[in-house]
Amino acid sequence: MSTAARSGELGAFLRAARERLSPAAVGLPDTGRRRTPGLRRQEVAQLAAVSVDWLIRLEQGRAGTPGSAVLDGIADALRLAPDERTHLHLLARGEAPPVARTPGPVRSSLRLILDSLPWPGYLMDHRYEILARNDAAAALFGADFGTGAASNSARLIFLAPDVRAVQLNWEQIARETVGYLRLTATRYPDDAELARLIAELRSESPEFAAWWDDHTVRERNFGTKVIRHRDVGDIPVAYDMLAAPDGSGQILAVVTPVGPAAARALQTLIVARADRLGATTLRAASA
């Protein structure tokens, strides 16, 4: 589609989106009869925190190339669905928007998949915040994994000495994390929390700062590493990072054993945790 054709389609799309909304649907007072259905441009501009003149130019294809954050404000004001938001960005900028601006809640289907895995698994957002983990992950990484101070995987990798000590491929995993975060920072340029995380890691970790400054960009999709566990020794494992298919930006990380000995070691840890949980439940029931 040519630029001119996109501009015409953009204006028609924005007008149609305005016309299908009532003031009450967006929390505005209804001031009486209107010459045309839906919201006025002034109301959309108020909701999106832009000027009416700029909105008119956008509808007429004269606003240049608007920023992603501004278009997201328009999308919110018009109550656009995710597919419609993508359509808006494609028409106005010629490119799709970042996958997601903020992580949504963990879907029940993803939680069910996570809990049904026989091996360690956890769900992260694009900031490496651990949103959920299964019992097998707690057995391998510790009961506090995914909670409190241990709720962000990037912080654990760079700022937790005990985590660094048990990751025998620490430099590999750390460099992959830096590369992924640099790529993510480009995808989410307006994410203040992500920016704060990166600034913290640059300040607190000399390795992170050095690798950040070499501008490595890398998707962290899969690989192998060795984890040293105090109870069962060294465990070679594979890790796979699976993107959730719903556009949430969430990542399902799955850790699987490499070889029979690793499988036996992981199984020993998982069974031991299940026994501890069962004993705790039994004591609580009999108290």
MOWOUR-V188221 format. One record per residue. N is the residue number from 1. OMEGA is omega in radians with two decimals (none if undefined). BURIAL is 1 if it has 9 or more other ideal C-beta (glycine too) atoms within 8 Angstrom, else 0. Layout:
BEGIN
n:N omega:OMEGA burial:BURIAL
n:N omega:OMEGA burial:BURIAL
END
This chain:
BEGIN
n:1 omega:-3.14 burial:0
n:2 omega:3.12 burial:0
n:3 omega:3.14 burial:0
n:4 omega:-3.14 burial:0
n:5 omega:3.10 burial:0
n:6 omega:-3.14 burial:1
n:7 omega:3.11 burial:1
n:8 omega:3.12 burial:1
n:9 omega:3.13 burial:1
n:10 omega:3.13 burial:1
n:11 omega:-3.14 burial:1
n:12 omega:-3.14 burial:0
n:13 omega:-3.13 burial:1
n:14 omega:3.12 burial:1
n:15 omega:3.13 burial:1
n:16 omega:3.13 burial:0
n:17 omega:3.10 burial:1
n:18 omega:-2.99 burial:1
n:19 omega:-3.10 burial:1
n:20 omega:-3.12 burial:0
n:21 omega:3.00 burial:1
n:22 omega:3.08 burial:0
n:23 omega:-3.12 burial:1
n:24 omega:-3.10 burial:0
n:25 omega:-3.13 burial:0
n:26 omega:3.05 burial:1
n:27 omega:3.11 burial:0
n:28 omega:3.09 burial:1
n:29 omega:3.08 burial:0
n:30 omega:-3.05 burial:0
n:31 omega:3.06 burial:0
n:32 omega:-3.02 burial:0
n:33 omega:-3.13 burial:0
n:34 omega:3.14 burial:0
n:35 omega:3.10 burial:0
n:36 omega:-3.12 burial:0
n:37 omega:3.00 burial:0
n:38 omega:-3.10 burial:1
n:39 omega:2.98 burial:1
n:40 omega:3.09 burial:0
n:41 omega:-3.12 burial:1
n:42 omega:-3.13 burial:0
n:43 omega:3.09 burial:1
n:44 omega:3.13 burial:1
n:45 omega:3.12 burial:1
n:46 omega:-3.12 burial:0
n:47 omega:-3.07 burial:1
n:48 omega:-3.14 burial:1
n:49 omega:3.03 burial:0
n:50 omega:3.12 burial:1
n:51 omega:3.10 burial:0
n:52 omega:-3.14 burial:0
n:53 omega:3.14 burial:0
n:54 omega:3.13 burial:1
n:55 omega:3.09 burial:1
n:56 omega:3.14 burial:1
n:57 omega:3.10 burial:1
n:58 omega:3.14 burial:1
n:59 omega:-3.12 burial:1
n:60 omega:3.12 burial:1
n:61 omega:-3.10 burial:1
n:62 omega:-3.06 burial:0
n:63 omega:-3.09 burial:1
n:64 omega:3.11 burial:0
n:65 omega:-3.09 burial:0
n:66 omega:3.11 burial:1
n:67 omega:-3.13 burial:0
n:68 omega:-3.10 burial:1
n:69 omega:3.13 burial:0
n:70 omega:3.11 burial:1
n:71 omega:3.07 burial:1
n:72 omega:3.06 burial:1
n:73 omega:3.08 burial:1
n:74 omega:-3.14 burial:1
n:75 omega:3.11 burial:1
n:76 omega:-3.13 burial:1
n:77 omega:-3.10 burial:1
n:78 omega:3.12 burial:1
n:79 omega:-3.10 burial:0
n:80 omega:3.02 burial:1
n:81 omega:-3.11 burial:0
n:82 omega:3.14 burial:0
n:83 omega:3.12 burial:0
n:84 omega:3.07 burial:1
n:85 omega:3.10 burial:1
n:86 omega:3.13 burial:1
n:87 omega:3.12 burial:1
n:88 omega:3.14 burial:1
n:89 omega:-3.14 burial:1
n:90 omega:3.13 burial:1
n:91 omega:-3.03 burial:1
n:92 omega:-3.04 burial:1
n:93 omega:-3.10 burial:1
n:94 omega:3.12 burial:0
n:95 omega:-3.14 burial:0
n:96 omega:3.11 burial:0
n:97 omega:2.97 burial:1
n:98 omega:-3.05 burial:1
n:99 omega:3.12 burial:0
n:100 omega:3.14 burial:1
n:101 omega:3.11 burial:0
n:102 omega:-3.13 burial:0
n:103 omega:3.05 burial:1
n:104 omega:3.10 burial:0
n:105 omega:3.11 burial:0
n:106 omega:3.14 burial:1
n:107 omega:-3.11 burial:1
n:108 omega:3.14 burial:0
n:109 omega:3.08 burial:0
n:110 omega:3.11 burial:1
n:111 omega:3.13 burial:1
n:112 omega:3.08 burial:0
n:113 omega:-3.12 burial:1
n:114 omega:-3.10 burial:1
n:115 omega:-3.13 burial:0
n:116 omega:3.14 burial:0
n:117 omega:3.09 burial:1
n:118 omega:-3.08 burial:0
n:119 omega:-3.10 burial:1
n:120 omega:3.09 burial:1
n:121 omega:3.08 burial:1
n:122 omega:-3.08 burial:1
n:123 omega:3.14 burial:1
n:124 omega:2.95 burial:1
n:125 omega:-3.05 burial:1
n:126 omega:3.07 burial:1
n:127 omega:-3.08 burial:1
n:128 omega:2.99 burial:1
n:129 omega:-3.12 burial:1
n:130 omega:-3.05 burial:1
n:131 omega:-3.12 burial:1
n:132 omega:3.05 burial:1
n:133 omega:3.12 burial:1
n:134 omega:-3.10 burial:1
n:135 omega:3.13 burial:1
n:136 omega:3.08 burial:1
n:137 omega:3.09 burial:1
n:138 omega:3.11 burial:1
n:139 omega:-3.11 burial:1
n:140 omega:-2.98 burial:1
n:141 omega:-3.14 burial:0
n:142 omega:-3.05 burial:0
n:143 omega:-3.10 burial:0
n:144 omega:-3.13 burial:0
n:145 omega:-3.13 burial:1
n:146 omega:-3.13 burial:1
n:147 omega:3.02 burial:0
n:148 omega:-3.12 burial:0
n:149 omega:-3.13 burial:0
n:150 omega:-3.04 burial:1
n:151 omega:3.13 burial:0
n:152 omega:-3.04 burial:1
n:153 omega:-3.14 burial:1
n:154 omega:3.09 burial:1
n:155 omega:3.13 burial:1
n:156 omega:-3.08 burial:1
n:157 omega:-3.02 burial:1
n:158 omega:-2.98 burial:1
n:159 omega:-3.14 burial:0
n:160 omega:-3.09 burial:1
n:161 omega:-3.11 burial:0
n:162 omega:3.08 burial:0
n:163 omega:3.11 burial:1
n:164 omega:-3.07 burial:1
n:165 omega:-3.08 burial:0
n:166 omega:3.09 burial:1
n:167 omega:-3.06 burial:1
n:168 omega:3.02 burial:1
n:169 omega:-2.99 burial:1
n:170 omega:-3.08 burial:1
n:171 omega:3.09 burial:0
n:172 omega:-3.09 burial:1
n:173 omega:-3.12 burial:1
n:174 omega:3.13 burial:1
n:175 omega:3.09 burial:1
n:176 omega:-3.14 burial:1
n:177 omega:3.10 burial:1
n:178 omega:-3.14 burial:1
n:179 omega:3.12 burial:1
n:180 omega:-3.12 burial:1
n:181 omega:3.08 burial:1
n:182 omega:3.09 burial:1
n:183 omega:-3.14 burial:1
n:184 omega:3.12 burial:1
n:185 omega:3.08 burial:1
n:186 omega:-3.14 burial:0
n:187 omega:-3.07 burial:1
n:188 omega:-3.03 burial:1
n:189 omega:-3.09 burial:1
n:190 omega:-3.09 burial:0
n:191 omega:-3.09 burial:1
n:192 omega:-3.14 burial:0
n:193 omega:3.08 burial:0
n:194 omega:3.12 burial:1
n:195 omega:3.12 burial:1
n:196 omega:3.10 burial:0
n:197 omega:-3.12 burial:1
n:198 omega:3.12 burial:1
n:199 omega:3.11 burial:0
n:200 omega:-3.11 burial:1
n:201 omega:3.09 burial:1
n:202 omega:-3.11 burial:1
n:203 omega:-2.99 burial:0
n:204 omega:-3.07 burial:0
n:205 omega:3.09 burial:1
n:206 omega:3.13 burial:0
n:207 omega:3.13 burial:1
n:208 omega:-3.11 burial:1
n:209 omega:-3.12 burial:1
n:210 omega:-3.11 burial:0
n:211 omega:3.07 burial:1
n:212 omega:-3.08 burial:1
n:213 omega:3.07 burial:0
n:214 omega:2.98 burial:0
n:215 omega:3.03 burial:0
n:216 omega:3.08 burial:1
n:217 omega:-3.03 burial:0
n:218 omega:2.94 burial:1
n:219 omega:3.06 burial:0
n:220 omega:-3.02 burial:1
n:221 omega:-3.09 burial:0
n:222 omega:3.11 burial:0
n:223 omega:3.08 burial:1
n:224 omega:3.11 burial:1
n:225 omega:3.10 burial:1
n:226 omega:3.12 burial:1
n:227 omega:3.11 burial:1
n:228 omega:-3.13 burial:1
n:229 omega:-3.04 burial:1
n:230 omega:-3.08 burial:0
n:231 omega:-3.02 burial:0
n:232 omega:3.11 burial:0
n:233 omega:-3.06 burial:0
n:234 omega:-3.10 burial:0
n:235 omega:3.02 burial:1
n:236 omega:-3.10 burial:1
n:237 omega:2.96 burial:1
n:238 omega:3.06 burial:1
n:239 omega:3.11 burial:1
n:240 omega:3.13 burial:1
n:241 omega:-3.03 burial:1
n:242 omega:3.14 burial:0
n:243 omega:3.06 burial:0
n:244 omega:-3.03 burial:1
n:245 omega:-3.02 burial:0
n:246 omega:-3.14 burial:0
n:247 omega:-3.11 burial:0
n:248 omega:-3.05 burial:1
n:249 omega:-3.12 burial:1
n:250 omega:-3.08 burial:1
n:251 omega:3.05 burial:1
n:252 omega:3.12 burial:1
n:253 omega:-3.11 burial:1
n:254 omega:3.13 burial:1
n:255 omega:-3.11 burial:1
n:256 omega:-3.09 burial:1
n:257 omega:3.03 burial:1
n:258 omega:3.11 burial:0
n:259 omega:-3.09 burial:0
n:260 omega:-3.12 burial:0
n:261 omega:3.10 burial:0
n:262 omega:3.11 burial:1
n:263 omega:3.13 burial:1
n:264 omega:3.14 burial:0
n:265 omega:3.11 burial:1
n:266 omega:-3.14 burial:1
n:267 omega:3.09 burial:0
n:268 omega:3.14 burial:1
n:269 omega:-3.10 burial:1
n:270 omega:3.13 burial:1
n:271 omega:-3.14 burial:0
n:272 omega:3.11 burial:1
n:273 omega:3.12 burial:1
n:274 omega:3.12 burial:1
n:275 omega:3.13 burial:0
n:276 omega:3.12 burial:0
n:277 omega:3.12 burial:1
n:278 omega:3.13 burial:0
n:279 omega:3.12 burial:0
n:280 omega:3.13 burial:0
n:281 omega:-3.13 burial:0
n:282 omega:3.11 burial:0
n:283 omega:-3.13 burial:0
n:284 omega:-3.12 burial:0
n:285 omega:-3.09 burial:0
n:286 omega:-3.11 burial:0
n:287 omega:none burial:0
END
